[in-house]
């Protein structure tokens, strides 16, 4: 597990240089450090993770398309069978 390194002093100094008060700059730097301290390689998605997810999603969508097409075909066939039966019954 690799932690993200963050230079709070440099961050606070940059904010101060931009006109943020010392107190606010230091508070923001501490808050940012807290947020980043919980972020590790285990908690962040990598490019590889996103690629894998996209690939898996495409496969899932294809599977769903096939299942949906089969269901629609079955529904259409059942509808035709029911209508044919009704036509035969009504014509007698």
GIGI-V333407 format. One record per backbone hydrogen bond with DSSP energy under -0.5 kcal/mol. CO is the residue of the C=O (numbers start at 0). NH is the residue of the N-H. If there is no record, write none. Layout:
# GIGI-V333407
co->[CO | CO]
nh->[NH | NH]
This chain:
# GIGI-V333407
co->[0 | 1 | 5 | 6 | 7 | 8 | 9 | 10 | 11 | 12 | 13 | 14 | 15 | 20 | 21 | 22 | 23 | 24 | 25 | 26 | 27 | 28 | 29 | 30 | 31 | 32 | 33 | 34 | 35 | 35 | 37 | 38 | 39 | 39 | 45 | 46 | 47 | 48 | 49 | 50 | 51 | 52 | 53 | 54 | 55 | 56 | 57 | 58 | 59 | 60 | 61 | 62 | 63 | 64 | 65 | 66 | 67 | 68 | 69 | 70 | 71 | 72 | 73 | 74 | 75 | 76 | 77 | 78 | 79 | 80 | 81 | 82 | 83 | 84 | 85 | 86 | 87 | 88]
nh->[2 | 40 | 7 | 10 | 11 | 12 | 13 | 14 | 15 | 16 | 17 | 19 | 18 | 24 | 25 | 26 | 27 | 28 | 29 | 30 | 31 | 32 | 33 | 34 | 35 | 36 | 37 | 37 | 3 | 38 | 39 | 3 | 42 | 43 | 49 | 50 | 51 | 52 | 53 | 54 | 55 | 56 | 57 | 58 | 59 | 60 | 61 | 62 | 63 | 64 | 65 | 66 | 67 | 68 | 69 | 70 | 71 | 72 | 73 | 74 | 75 | 76 | 77 | 78 | 79 | 80 | 81 | 82 | 83 | 84 | 85 | 86 | 87 | 88 | 89 | 90 | 91 | 91]
